[in-house]
Each structure stands twice: as structure tokens, then as C-alpha cells.
Amino acid sequence: MARNALTRGEVLDAAAALVRRHGPAALTMRGLAAELGTAVTSIYWHVGNRESLLDALVERTVREMGAVDPVGRTPAERVLSVARSLRRELRERPHLIAMVHERGLTERMFLPAQRALVHEVRAAGLRGARAADAVRAIQFQIVGFLLVERNRERSPAQSPTEGDLWDPASAPDDPALARALARPADPERLFLLSVGALTEALLGQGGKRRSRPADPAPP
């Protein structure tokens, strides 16, 4: 029996859940109607055709990614909180993020996080091109780490494993190093370590002048 009083929000919730589980290709109007226990005509009435539904999902994802609320006592701590939040949001929505990218809205989606980073690097004393470099370096580190992380997760089982490749004899002068490399990596710890170290290096001297890569010479 078809459901009554279905709302647009419920349709988008169910569509987003389907995309999260199975990817955009699995999102059909008939499949969505079956998921909701309603008629296909009801889906069309609430969200239009499939392209309109995908556009609505993309717009909602962009809005959801805009909720950036840095926490911490120092600019570096708040930058790290933005990084953790952004990584979590991206990991929770891989297929939806891919849809945003395909529709050319990636930069708009990242803008709220970028603005939060701008605020924090300025609070640390950076200005102008040095502040822009810091914001972009941190943003690239976050997104780049996530891409490597997801590629490792999706790769086939490795043989030999890290544990097979590293044993104390591999580094006789530092067996603790070999034992550490033989253990599985902790992505969360490595993420915080890498972003934290980069942030401290970029913000640590505040407004003090330091060297940075030279801008390319004009043609």
C-alpha cells in the first residue's frame, strides 16, 4: 500500500541513503519508490525527474558541508578541528561528494571550510600570499590524505603484507622502527600527526617573515 503524507525531505533522505550504500547508479525512481513504499508518481511530484533529484541531493550536500564550527584555544588547534571535521564529512559521503564534483560544485562545497581556515591563519598573524599558501597547503593535505586513505582501503589484500616485509633484521640498528613499520598504520593518528605538524610549521612563527617558494616568473 502506498504511503500518505510523504515529504520532500523524506524523499531526499532515502535517496541519499541509497547513494551512500550503492552509489549514484543505483538511484532509480522505481527503486526509490520501493524503498519508500510509495508510487513512482509520488516521487516525481516531490522532486521532479531523476536529474532534478540528483541536483537536489548535490545542493543539500553542499549545504551540509557548510556547517564548519572550529573549536580549540589556539589557531593551530582550531585548524586541526576543521581538518578533522572535513575528513569525517568527506568519509561519510564519498558517493555524494563524487556527485558534487561531477556537477562542478567542489570549490563551492569547500568554501566554508576554506573561510574557516582563512580566519585561523589570519588569527595566527599570517597575511596576504603567505596566508593563502597556508590555507591551500592545509586543504591539499586534508584532501590528499583522504584520497590515499580511500585508495588503500579499496586496494586488494596485499601479499606480502607490511608485517611480512618488515622484521627486526630489516633495520638492525633500529629494531623498534622495524617493529613499528610492521604494525598496521593508524590512519586517524597519522592524519592528526601530519596535519598538526604542517599547521604548526606554517603558523608557528605567526607574523614573522619566513622563506616560501618563489612565485613563478611572469612570462
MOTATA-V885665 format. One record per residue. RES is the residue in three letters. SS is DSSP state (H for helix, E for strand, C for the rest). PHI is phi in whole degrees, -180 to 180 (none if undefined). NEAR is the number of other ideal C-beta (glycine too) atoms within 12 Angstrom. Layout:
RES;SS;PHI;NEAR + RES;SS;PHI;NEAR
//
This chain:
MET;C;none;6 + ALA;C;-68;16 + ARG;C;-78;19 + ASN;C;-106;12 + ALA;C;57;12 + LEU;C;-70;27 + THR;C;-108;18 + ARG;H;-61;23 + GLY;H;-61;16 + GLU;H;-66;23 + VAL;H;-63;35 + LEU;H;-67;33 + ASP;H;-61;23 + ALA;H;-67;32 + ALA;H;-64;40 + ALA;H;-62;33 + ALA;H;-64;23 + LEU;H;-63;32 + VAL;H;-65;36 + ARG;H;-60;24 + ARG;H;-78;19 + HIS;H;-129;18 + GLY;C;92;17 + PRO;H;-59;31 + ALA;H;-63;15 + ALA;H;-81;20 + LEU;C;-87;33 + THR;C;-117;22 + MET;H;-66;31 + ARG;H;-68;19 + GLY;H;-63;23 + LEU;H;-67;36 + ALA;H;-63;29 + ALA;H;-65;19 + GLU;H;-61;27 + LEU;H;-92;31 + GLY;C;68;18 + THR;C;-137;26 + ALA;C;-84;20 + VAL;H;-60;25 + THR;H;-61;15 + SER;H;-67;26 + ILE;H;-63;37 + TYR;H;-61;22 + TRP;H;-64;20 + HIS;H;-83;30 + VAL;H;-129;35 + GLY;C;80;18 + ASN;C;-82;17 + ARG;H;-64;27 + GLU;H;-64;18 + SER;H;-65;21 + LEU;H;-65;34 + LEU;H;-63;33 + ASP;H;-61;23 + ALA;H;-66;30 + LEU;H;-65;39 + VAL;H;-62;34 + GLU;H;-62;24 + ARG;H;-68;28 + THR;H;-62;38 + VAL;H;-61;30 + ARG;H;-64;21 + GLU;H;-63;25 + MET;C;-72;33 + GLY;C;-82;24 + ALA;C;-84;18 + VAL;C;-110;30 + ASP;C;-133;17 + PRO;C;-61;29 + VAL;C;-132;18 + GLY;C;137;21 + ARG;C;-87;12 + THR;C;-124;21 + PRO;H;-55;34 + ALA;H;-63;34 + GLU;H;-65;23 + ARG;H;-72;30 + VAL;H;-61;46 + LEU;H;-63;34 + SER;H;-68;29 + VAL;H;-64;39 + ALA;H;-62;43 + ARG;H;-63;30 + SER;H;-64;29 + LEU;H;-65;39 + ARG;H;-61;36 + ARG;H;-62;21 + GLU;H;-64;31 + LEU;H;-68;34 + ARG;H;-68;25 + GLU;H;-77;20 + ARG;C;-131;31 + PRO;H;-58;27 + HIS;H;-72;30 + LEU;H;-67;39 + ILE;H;-63;35 + ALA;H;-61;25 + MET;H;-65;33 + VAL;H;-59;33 + HIS;H;-63;24 + GLU;H;-63;18 + ARG;C;-95;23 + GLY;C;72;13 + LEU;C;-115;26 + THR;H;-62;24 + GLU;H;-63;18 + ARG;H;-65;21 + MET;H;-65;34 + PHE;H;-83;32 + LEU;H;-58;21 + PRO;H;-60;26 + ALA;H;-66;39 + GLN;H;-64;31 + ARG;H;-64;19 + ALA;H;-64;33 + LEU;H;-65;44 + VAL;H;-58;31 + HIS;H;-60;23 + GLU;H;-74;35 + VAL;H;-69;38 + ARG;H;-70;24 + ALA;H;-63;25 + ALA;C;-83;31 + GLY;C;105;23 + LEU;C;-84;34 + ARG;C;-140;19 + GLY;H;59;17 + ALA;H;-64;15 + ARG;H;-66;27 + ALA;H;-67;28 + ALA;H;-63;21 + ASP;H;-61;27 + ALA;H;-64;39 + VAL;H;-60;37 + ARG;H;-70;26 + ALA;H;-62;29 + ILE;H;-67;43 + GLN;H;-64;37 + PHE;H;-65;23 + GLN;H;-63;33 + ILE;H;-62;38 + VAL;H;-68;30 + GLY;H;-63;22 + PHE;H;-60;32 + LEU;H;-64;32 + LEU;H;-63;21 + VAL;H;-63;20 + GLU;H;-60;24 + ARG;H;-70;20 + ASN;H;-65;14 + ARG;H;-65;18 + GLU;H;-66;15 + ARG;H;-91;11 + SER;C;-73;11 + PRO;C;-66;8 + ALA;C;-57;9 + GLN;C;-90;12 + SER;C;-145;10 + PRO;C;-77;11 + THR;C;-85;15 + GLU;H;-58;19 + GLY;H;-64;18 + ASP;H;-74;12 + LEU;H;-81;15 + TRP;C;-114;23 + ASP;C;-136;18 + PRO;H;-53;16 + ALA;H;-69;13 + SER;H;-69;20 + ALA;H;-139;17 + PRO;C;-60;11 + ASP;C;-86;10 + ASP;C;-151;14 + PRO;H;-62;16 + ALA;H;-64;15 + LEU;H;-63;16 + ALA;H;-62;20 + ARG;H;-63;17 + ALA;H;-65;20 + LEU;H;-71;21 + ALA;H;-77;22 + ARG;C;-82;15 + PRO;C;-60;15 + ALA;C;-69;22 + ASP;C;-104;13 + PRO;H;-58;20 + GLU;H;-61;18 + ARG;H;-64;16 + LEU;H;-65;21 + PHE;H;-63;30 + LEU;H;-64;25 + LEU;H;-63;19 + SER;H;-71;29 + VAL;H;-68;37 + GLY;H;-63;28 + ALA;H;-65;21 + LEU;H;-63;31 + THR;H;-63;37 + GLU;H;-61;23 + ALA;H;-66;21 + LEU;H;-77;35 + LEU;H;-101;36 + GLY;C;-57;22 + GLN;C;-97;18 + GLY;C;53;22 + GLY;C;-83;18 + LYS;C;-65;14 + ARG;C;-73;12 + ARG;C;-137;17 + SER;C;-72;9 + ARG;C;-144;19 + PRO;C;-54;11 + ALA;C;-68;8 + ASP;C;-68;11 + PRO;C;-60;6 + ALA;C;-68;5 + PRO;C;-63;4 + PRO;C;-66;3
//
